[in-house]
Amino acid sequence: MTQSSGWATEPNLCLSSGGPWEERYGYSRVRRVGPLAVTAGCTATVDGKTQCPGDPAGQARIAFGIGLDALAQVGLGAGSVIATKMYITSRHHADSVGAVHGEIFGAIRPAATMVVVAGLIDLALLVEVELTAWAG
């Protein structure tokens, strides 16, 4: 099978944030292969500590910022985001997290999914997000 898309000559990058789970669980903060980049789940964890406890909007803002920073490290900006996934621990967080999504991505309008989950890796975490971006 040959690659006719040119992807073989485009970026193939795996970048770590240095977070405690990446090495242990074998994943990257962001992976870019050619024009496609995908972040791992991003939470409001900074230097191993949960930020904005009890504040889903605050946690969403931080998590999206971490994801966008990761995309910037592989040469992509918010305008390249084509899809987002949001995991929230209560349906009551949907409006506040959705509003933050709208502030950041309202003009871009990526495909988006929001799912209520039973919990995240740390009980204080209320939101986790993933970003998919396309350079093109």
C-alpha positions in Angstrom: 0.0 0.0 0.0 1.4 3.4 -0.9 0.7 6.8 0.7 -0.4 9.1 -2.1 -1.6 11.9 0.3 1.8 13.2 1.1 1.4 12.4 4.8 4.7 10.5 4.9 6.5 13.8 4.4 4.4 15.8 6.9 4.8 16.2 10.6 4.6 13.1 12.8 4.9 14.3 16.4 4.1 13.0 19.9 4.5 15.6 22.6 4.3 15.1 26.3 3.2 17.7 28.9 5.3 16.0 31.5 2.1 15.0 33.4 2.3 12.2 35.9 0.1 9.8 34.0 1.6 10.1 30.5 4.7 8.0 31.1 2.9 5.6 33.4 0.0 4.9 31.1 1.9 5.3 27.8 0.2 8.2 26.0 1.1 11.7 24.7 -0.6 15.0 25.4 -0.9 15.6 21.7 -0.3 13.5 18.6 0.1 15.0 15.1 0.3 12.9 12.0 0.3 14.9 8.9 -2.5 17.4 9.0 -4.4 15.6 11.8 -3.8 16.4 15.5 -5.6 14.9 18.5 -5.1 15.8 22.1 -5.4 13.4 25.0 -8.1 14.2 27.6 -7.3 17.5 29.2 -8.4 18.4 32.7 -7.9 21.3 35.1 -4.8 19.7 36.6 -1.8 22.0 36.9 1.4 20.8 38.6 -0.5 17.8 39.8 -3.2 19.8 41.6 -6.9 20.2 40.5 -7.7 23.8 39.8 -11.1 25.5 40.4 -12.6 22.8 42.6 -16.4 22.9 42.4 -16.4 25.2 39.4 -17.1 23.4 36.1 -16.8 26.5 34.0 -13.5 27.4 35.5 -12.2 23.8 35.0 -13.5 23.8 31.4 -11.6 27.1 30.7 -8.4 25.6 32.0 -8.9 22.3 30.3 -9.6 23.9 26.9 -6.5 26.2 27.4 -4.3 23.1 28.1 -5.6 21.5 24.9 -5.1 24.6 22.8 -1.6 25.0 24.2 -0.8 21.4 23.2 -2.1 22.1 19.6 0.0 25.2 19.5 3.1 23.1 20.2 2.4 21.2 17.0 1.7 24.3 15.0 -2.1 24.5 15.1 -4.5 27.1 16.6 -8.1 27.2 17.7 -9.2 27.9 14.1 -7.9 24.4 13.2 -10.2 22.6 15.7 -12.7 20.5 13.8 -14.2 18.5 16.7 -14.4 18.6 20.5 -15.4 16.1 23.2 -16.5 17.2 26.6 -16.9 14.8 29.5 -18.8 16.2 32.5 -19.6 14.5 35.8 -23.1 15.9 36.1 -25.8 17.0 33.6 -26.1 20.2 35.8 -22.6 21.2 34.4 -23.8 21.2 30.8 -24.8 24.8 30.5 -21.8 26.3 32.1 -19.3 24.1 30.3 -21.2 24.6 27.0 -21.1 28.3 27.5 -17.3 28.2 27.9 -17.1 26.1 24.7 -19.2 28.8 23.0 -16.9 31.6 24.2 -13.8 29.8 22.8 -15.2 28.1 19.7 -18.4 29.9 18.8 -17.0 31.5 15.6 -15.3 28.2 14.6 -18.3 25.9 15.3 -16.5 22.5 15.5 -18.5 19.3 15.7 -19.0 18.8 19.5 -20.0 16.0 21.8 -20.8 16.3 25.5 -21.2 13.2 27.6 -22.1 12.8 31.3 -19.7 10.3 32.9 -19.8 8.6 36.4 -16.5 10.2 37.3 -13.0 11.2 36.3 -9.6 10.0 37.5 -9.7 12.5 40.4 -13.0 13.0 42.2 -12.4 16.8 42.3 -12.3 16.9 38.5 -15.7 17.8 36.9 -14.7 18.3 33.3 -12.4 16.6 30.7 -12.0 17.7 27.1 -10.4 16.4 23.9 -9.7 18.4 20.8 -9.2 17.2 17.2 -7.6 19.6 14.7 -6.9 19.6 11.0 -4.2 21.7 9.3 -5.6 22.4 5.9 
